[in-house]
Amino acid sequence: MNAAIIGAGGWGTTLARILDERGHRVTLWARRETFAEELRRSRENAVYLPGVSLSSSIEISHEPSSLEGKEVYVFALPSQSTHEVVQELSSSISRANAIYVSASKGIDRKSLLRMTTVLAKTLGVDDSQTVALSGPSHAEEVARRIPTAVVAAGEDHDIAREVQNAFFLPYFRVYSSPDVCGVELAGALKNVIAICAGITDGAGFGDNTKAALMTRGLAEIRRLGIALGAEEHTFSGLAGLGDLVVTCASQHSRNRYVGEQIGKGRKLPDILKDMKMIAEGISTAESAKSLSSLHKIEMPIIEETYKILFDHKDPREATNDLMTRDPKAERW
């Protein structure tokens, strides 16, 4: 295939390497000209993925014209920038018979739309031409060929299978799924729970706390997902439980890191000043709170995480409020 990766962060760079290794013709597009020039010169993404080389067969560009006529477009952009960037590039992105893959994990804060829907609406294509690629997959590990499994979800089974086959490698196993809604919601919302998991680490709570948080957090994600039309079993799969586990526990997790720093007493603006990469769970907490209110879904962990992030609520007070809620039966 002739493919373009739009977004040259760590994940976009990693996906470009996978497609190149599979024998596809790959263009890696960076928004900033100076960054694209540095990538071309060094063949290394020293900012986001140091120590990982880029093959000379990968074309690196910042020109919109370099995106014309591709068969597959993979969007590895921060979720809150996706609409703006895709709109800027829309005149250079082909429409007929192309496949559009979202590799972002978030919910648009303004429209409350999932990323594949943002792509379809912005580009004016049918939803069936879009696929969500998600699962437990830190770029730092995938780029070093550490065995990883993910899921490609698309309404059109044949298109989802095309994406599955396009990325499939011995160290990068890709499953297919028809549940785009569930895969995208799970991938986005687990980042909010990961922030909360980091808070428990920073505050000095134990394994018991984190296990309870992850389990009940998954219950909240599942509740909202089912209300929005997702399939229940998706939340027990790679995009749900799998991604939740890795994001809540991993040293590579930016969302867990943000929470950990908050748990240690640091303020969110100060934490963000020191970060090069985006923690998607911060904006997703806003979107999740809005969706839970709109659809009248009880999500107490999401609610308390929002209050910690945006209302400056003390994490220990939030923990106490969660622990002292009225007794309930355990329900999913």
Buried (B, 14 or more C-beta within 10 A) or exposed (E): BEBBBBBBBBBBBBBBBBBBBBEBBBBBBBBEEEBBEBBBEEBBBEBBBEEBEBEEEBBBBBEBEBBEEBBBBBBBBBBBBBBEBBEEBEEBBBEEEBBBBBBBBBBBBEEBBBBBBBBBBBBEBEBBBBBBBBBBBBBBBBBEBEEBBBBBBBBBEEBBBBBBEBBBBEBBBBBBBBBBBBBBBBBBBBBBBBBBBBBBBBBEBEEEBBEBBBEBBBBBBBBBBBBBEBBEEBBEBBBBBBBBBBBBBBEBBBBBBBBBBBBBEBEBEEBEEEEEBBBBBBBBBBBBBBBBEEEEBEBBBBBBBBBBBEEEBEBEEBBEBBEEEEEEEEEE
